Amino acid sequence: MKGKKTDLKRGLAVLLTSIFVLSLFVTSLAGTYESTINSKLGTSSYKTEKTGESSSGNYFLSAYTDLKEVVDAKEALAIEIAQEGTVLFKNDGSLPLAASEKVTIWGLNSVFPTYGGLIGSTVGVNSGKGQQTVSLIDAMKARGFSVNDEMIQLYLSDAAAAHYRKAAFFGQEVPGHSLSPVFWPMYEGATEYAVGELPAGEYTDAALNAAKDTAAIVFISRDSSEASDYALSMKATNGDSFERPLALSSYERDMIELAKANSNGKVIVVLNSDMTMEIEELKQDSGISAIVWAGLPGAYGFYGVADVLSGAVNPSGHIADTYAVSSISAPAMQNFGIFTFANASITGAGVLGENDRADWYDVESEGIYVGYKYYETRYEDAVLGRAGADSNAGVFASSGTWNYAEEMSYPFGYGKGDIQQKC
């Protein structure tokens, strides 16, 4: 009798468990196809009750009376974010610029800046579909600066077209010529990256003469994207060259020297990149008056950058990255790249493709010591004499054994918040 009761309990337990699992499955399935089920049965999953002030059905009342107010509020917020997020790296006292100051904005990428990432956070650039973007050139003019138009016309000329880096991707059109191919920093077989700077020989006497006695704002830009990486094997295009993609290129260095030679002595570098570039040479160069990080400011953010340059607001941003002297000095870079299992069957003539992702893997032997976690931890260990942290291993910029100050340009969290002070 006892055995029969036990069997009965077990059977009941199995039955109830099965019913429970089935109910979970049915509930999940019903949720997935909720709209389809409701449309077939003529039912609804919710009930709307209108009472009091909500009788109109507007349960979340807008603070704006029309769409224009919404757009204006969006623009104001974007400007505020850029004002507060812009980072001041260096300033010899040349900043802030007077609102009436004449300026020349140097760098081909100033005409076609990077507003956002190239995939998920792409910003549509005046493509005729209602999108609106404001470049640093537009923003400086709007804030009352006199901008050297001769230099802008040079960058918009046919002679500059062959060096455009990404204009076609963003749908911009330059009358009179076709745009060059777009280059992305992709790990999937890409061997080139176009910095997109103009060779020194292309700068006309008219543009250089117009730049004299003006403050130089040097615009340096790098792309970035989800599913994209800068490979150390990448080469520059159009005759340009670099030691690494995140280091300054030869054309950029030449352009900076032209800016220094054809200015009133003020040379302000604006970094339009969310990648941690190698800028130690700019930091140490006494001919560079100031360095400002603008990041990828979105459609309206350059207004905020212009406000920082004019001193209308203080830059209160601090970097969320580590700016090392060498972009390959972190341990993670020693394992960089996508690797493939030895027994993988690669499709597409031996080139990694979408169908091969199951056979890819990363080597992450550095563990948690990625970015600042490596530099800050090694600094502490070196000071305390632990784990051989003060040895020659991993030295990229130190004159002797590993030295934090010599390996680092700007540490995680850096940012000077007073535009009126030298730094």
C-alpha positions in Angstrom: 0.0 0.0 0.0 2.8 2.3 0.9 4.6 1.5 -2.4 1.5 2.3 -4.4 1.1 5.7 -2.6 4.8 6.5 -3.3 4.4 5.7 -7.0 1.3 7.8 -7.1 3.1 10.8 -5.6 5.9 10.4 -8.0 3.6 10.1 -10.9 1.7 13.2 -9.8 4.9 15.1 -9.3 6.1 14.3 -12.8 2.7 15.2 -14.2 2.7 18.6 -12.4 6.3 19.3 -13.5 5.4 18.5 -17.1 2.4 20.8 -16.9 4.5 23.6 -15.4 7.2 23.3 -18.1 4.6 23.2 -20.8 2.8 26.3 -19.4 6.1 28.2 -19.4 6.7 27.2 -23.0 3.1 28.2 -24.0 3.4 31.5 -22.2 6.7 32.3 -23.9 5.3 31.3 -27.3 2.1 33.4 -26.7 4.2 36.4 -25.7 6.3 36.1 -28.9 3.2 35.9 -31.1 1.0 38.2 -29.0 0.1 40.7 -31.7 -0.7 37.9 -34.2 -2.9 36.0 -31.7 -4.8 39.2 -30.7 -5.4 40.1 -34.4 -6.9 36.6 -35.1 -9.0 36.5 -32.0 -10.0 40.2 -32.0 -8.7 40.6 -28.5 -6.3 43.0 -26.7 -3.7 42.4 -24.1 -4.4 45.6 -22.2 -7.3 47.9 -21.3 -7.2 51.7 -21.5 -9.1 53.6 -18.9 -9.6 57.3 -19.3 -10.1 59.4 -16.2 -9.6 62.9 -15.1 -6.8 64.9 -16.8 -5.8 61.7 -18.8 -9.2 61.6 -20.6 -7.4 62.6 -23.8 -5.3 59.5 -23.7 -2.1 61.4 -23.3 -0.7 59.7 -20.2 2.8 61.2 -20.7 2.2 64.9 -21.3 4.9 66.6 -23.4 6.7 69.7 -22.1 6.8 70.9 -25.7 4.0 72.5 -27.7 5.2 71.5 -31.2 7.9 69.5 -33.0 10.2 72.6 -33.4 10.5 72.9 -29.7 11.4 69.2 -29.5 14.2 69.7 -32.1 15.4 72.9 -30.4 15.6 71.1 -27.0 17.5 68.2 -28.6 20.0 70.6 -30.1 20.5 72.4 -26.8 21.1 69.2 -25.0 23.6 68.0 -27.6 25.5 71.3 -27.3 25.5 71.1 -23.5 26.8 67.5 -23.6 29.6 68.6 -25.9 30.4 71.6 -23.7 30.7 69.5 -20.6 32.3 66.5 -22.3 35.1 68.3 -24.2 38.5 67.6 -22.6 41.4 70.1 -22.3 44.7 68.3 -22.5 47.1 71.2 -23.0 47.0 75.0 -23.0 50.0 77.5 -22.9 47.6 80.4 -22.4 46.5 80.7 -26.0 43.1 79.6 -25.1 40.5 81.0 -24.9 40.4 82.7 -28.2 38.8 86.1 -28.5 35.4 86.0 -30.1 36.6 88.4 -32.9 39.8 86.3 -33.6 40.6 85.4 -37.1 41.2 81.6 -37.4 42.3 79.1 -40.0 41.0 75.6 -39.6 43.6 73.2 -40.9 43.1 69.6 -41.9 41.1 68.1 -44.8 39.0 66.2 -42.3 37.6 69.5 -41.0 35.4 69.6 -44.1 34.2 66.0 -43.6 34.5 65.4 -39.8 33.5 62.2 -38.0 30.3 62.8 -36.1 29.6 59.3 -34.8 30.6 55.7 -35.2 30.3 54.1 -38.6 27.6 51.6 -37.9 25.2 51.7 -34.9 25.7 55.4 -34.0 26.1 56.8 -37.6 25.0 60.4 -38.0 23.4 61.2 -41.3 25.0 64.2 -42.9 22.8 66.5 -44.8 21.8 63.9 -47.3 18.5 65.5 -48.3 16.4 63.5 -45.9 16.2 66.1 -43.2 19.3 65.3 -41.3 21.3 68.3 -40.1 24.9 68.4 -39.0 27.2 71.2 -37.9 31.0 71.0 -38.6 33.6 72.8 -36.5 33.8 75.3 -39.4 30.0 76.0 -39.2 30.2 76.2 -35.4 33.1 78.7 -35.3 31.3 80.9 -37.8 28.1 80.8 -35.9 29.9 81.8 -32.7 31.3 84.9 -34.4 34.7 83.9 -35.4 36.1 85.0 -38.8 37.2 81.8 -40.6 39.7 81.7 -43.4 37.5 80.7 -46.4 40.4 80.4 -48.7 41.6 77.2 -46.8 38.0 75.8 -46.9 37.8 76.3 -50.6 41.1 74.4 -51.0 39.7 71.4 -49.1 36.6 71.5 -51.3 38.5 71.6 -54.5 39.0 68.8 -57.1 42.6 68.6 -56.1 41.7 67.5 -52.6 39.1 65.0 -53.7 41.5 62.1 -54.2 42.4 62.3 -50.5 38.9 62.2 -49.1 38.5 59.5 -46.5 34.9 58.9 -45.8 32.7 61.5 -47.5 30.9 59.0 -49.8 29.8 56.8 -46.9 28.0 59.8 -45.3 26.3 60.7 -48.5 28.0 64.1 -48.9 28.3 65.5 -52.4 31.0 67.7 -53.7 30.2 69.3 -57.1 32.5 68.7 -60.0 34.1 65.4 -59.2 33.4 61.9 -57.9 34.5 60.8 -54.4 37.2 58.3 -53.7 36.4 54.9 -52.1 35.6 54.8 -48.4 38.2 53.0 -46.2 37.2 51.5 -42.9 39.6 50.2 -40.3 38.2 46.6 -40.6 39.9 43.5 -39.4 38.2 41.4 -42.1 41.0 41.5 -44.6 41.6 45.2 -44.8 45.2 46.1 -45.4 44.9 49.9 -45.8 43.6 52.8 -43.9 43.2 56.3 -45.4 44.0 59.0 -42.9 42.6 61.5 -45.4 45.0 64.4 -45.2 46.2 66.6 -48.0 49.9 66.4 -49.0 51.9 69.6 -48.2 52.5 70.2 -51.9 48.8 70.7 -52.5 48.6 73.7 -50.2 48.4 76.8 -52.5 50.2 80.1 -51.9 46.8 81.8 -51.7 45.6 79.5 -48.8 48.9 79.8 -46.9 49.0 83.6 -47.3 45.4 83.9 -46.1 46.4 81.8 -43.0 49.1 84.2 -41.9 48.3 86.3 -38.8 45.4 83.9 -37.9 45.1 81.4 -35.1 45.6 77.9 -36.4 43.1 75.2 -35.4 44.5 71.9 -36.5 41.9 69.2 -37.0 43.0 65.6 -36.6 40.4 62.8 -37.1 40.2 59.0 -36.9 37.2 56.8 -37.7 35.9 54.0 -35.4 33.2 51.5 -35.5 31.7 48.4 -34.1 33.3 45.3 -35.6 36.3 47.4 -36.7 39.9 47.4 -35.6 43.1 49.1 -36.6 45.5 46.4 -37.7 49.2 47.0 -37.1 49.9 45.7 -40.6 47.7 48.4 -42.2 49.4 50.8 -44.7 48.3 54.4 -45.5 47.0 55.3 -48.9 47.5 58.0 -51.5 51.3 58.3 -50.7 50.8 59.0 -47.0 52.5 56.8 -44.3 52.4 56.2 -40.6 54.2 54.0 -38.1 50.8 52.9 -36.7 47.3 53.9 -37.7 46.7 55.8 -34.5 50.0 57.6 -34.7 50.2 60.9 -36.7 50.8 60.3 -40.4 53.5 62.0 -42.5 50.9 64.2 -44.2 49.5 65.2 -40.9 52.9 66.1 -39.5 53.6 68.2 -42.7 50.3 69.9 -42.4 51.0 70.8 -38.7 54.4 72.3 -39.6 52.7 74.4 -42.3 50.2 75.6 -39.7 52.9 76.5 -37.3 54.8 78.4 -40.0 51.7 80.2 -41.3 49.9 81.4 -38.2 50.0 84.1 -35.5 51.8 81.7 -33.2 48.6 80.1 -31.8 48.3 76.5 -32.9 45.4 74.6 -31.3 44.9 70.9 -32.1 41.4 69.5 -32.0 41.2 65.7 -31.8 38.1 64.4 -33.6 38.4 60.8 -32.5 37.2 58.4 -29.9 40.3 56.3 -30.5 43.3 56.9 -28.2 45.7 58.4 -30.6 49.5 58.8 -30.1 49.9 62.5 -29.3 53.0 62.6 -27.1 54.8 64.6 -29.8 52.1 67.2 -29.7 52.2 67.3 -26.0 56.0 67.9 -26.0 56.0 70.3 -29.0 56.4 73.9 -27.7 55.0 75.1 -31.0 51.6 73.4 -30.2 49.7 75.9 -28.0 46.8 73.7 -26.9 45.2 70.3 -27.4 41.5 69.8 -27.1 39.7 66.5 -27.3 36.3 66.7 -29.0 35.6 63.0 -29.5 32.7 62.2 -31.8 30.3 65.0 -31.0 27.3 64.1 -33.0 25.2 66.4 -35.1 25.4 69.6 -33.0 28.3 69.0 -30.7 30.8 71.2 -32.5 28.9 74.2 -31.2 29.9 73.1 -27.7 33.6 72.7 -28.8 33.5 76.2 -30.3 32.1 77.5 -27.0 35.1 75.9 -25.2 37.6 77.4 -27.6 36.0 80.9 -27.1 36.0 80.5 -23.3 32.2 80.8 -23.1 32.2 77.6 -21.1 34.8 75.6 -19.2 35.6 72.1 -20.5 34.7 69.8 -17.6 35.3 66.5 -19.4 37.8 63.9 -18.3 39.0 61.1 -20.5 37.6 57.6 -20.0 40.6 56.1 -21.8 44.3 55.9 -21.3 46.5 57.9 -23.7 49.7 55.9 -23.8 52.8 57.2 -25.7 52.6 54.0 -27.8 49.2 52.6 -28.8 50.7 49.1 -28.7 52.2 49.2 -25.2 49.4 47.4 -23.4 49.6 43.7 -23.0 46.4 43.1 -24.9 48.1 44.4 -28.0 50.6 41.5 -27.9 47.7 39.1 -28.5 45.8 41.4 -30.9 43.9 39.9 -33.8 41.4 37.2 -34.7 42.7 33.7 -34.7 41.3 30.6 -36.3 41.2 27.0 -35.0 43.7 24.7 -36.9 41.0 22.4 -38.0 38.7 25.2 -39.3 37.4 25.1 -42.8 37.7 28.6 -44.2 35.3 29.6 -46.9 36.0 32.2 -49.6 39.4 31.4 -50.9 41.1 31.4 -47.5 39.7 34.8 -46.4 37.8 35.1 -43.1 34.2 35.8 -43.7 30.8 35.9 -42.0 30.4 32.1 -42.3 33.6 31.4 -40.5 32.8 33.2 -37.2 32.2 30.0 -35.3 35.9 29.2 -35.9 37.3 32.5 -34.7 38.8 33.1 -31.3 40.7 35.7 -29.3 43.7 35.2 -27.0 43.1 37.1 -23.8 46.0 36.0 -21.7 46.2 39.5 -20.2 43.1 38.8 -18.2 41.6 41.9 -16.6 44.7 44.0 -17.3 43.2 45.9 -20.2 43.8 49.6 -20.7 44.2 51.6 -17.5 44.0 48.5 -15.4 47.4 47.5 -16.7 49.2 50.9 -16.5 47.8 51.8 -13.1 48.5 48.4 -11.6 52.0 48.2 -13.0 52.7 51.6 -11.6 51.7 50.6 -8.1 53.7 47.4 -8.4 56.7 49.3 -9.7 56.6 51.7 -6.8 56.3 48.9 -4.3 58.9 46.7 -6.0 56.5 43.9 -6.7 56.4 41.2 -9.5 59.3 42.7 -11.4 57.1 45.6 -12.6 60.2 47.9 -12.7 62.0 45.7 -15.2 62.7 46.2 -18.9 59.8 44.0 -19.9 57.1 45.9 -21.9 59.2 49.0 -22.3 58.1 51.1 -25.3 58.9 54.7 -24.4 60.9 54.6 -21.1 64.6 55.6 -21.3 65.5 52.9 -18.9 63.4 50.4 -17.0 59.6 50.7 -17.2 58.6 54.1 -16.1 54.9 55.1 -15.8 55.5 58.8 -16.5 57.5 58.1 -19.6 55.0 55.5 -20.9 52.0 57.7 -20.4 50.9 60.8 -22.2 47.6 61.4 -20.4 46.3 59.0 -17.8 42.8 57.7 -17.3 40.6 60.4 -15.9 42.7 63.3 -17.1 41.2 66.7 -17.9 41.8 70.3 -17.1 38.6 72.1 -16.2 39.7 75.7 -16.4 40.2 77.2 -19.9 41.7 80.3 -18.4 44.7 78.6 -16.8 47.9 77.3 -18.4 48.4 73.6 -18.3 
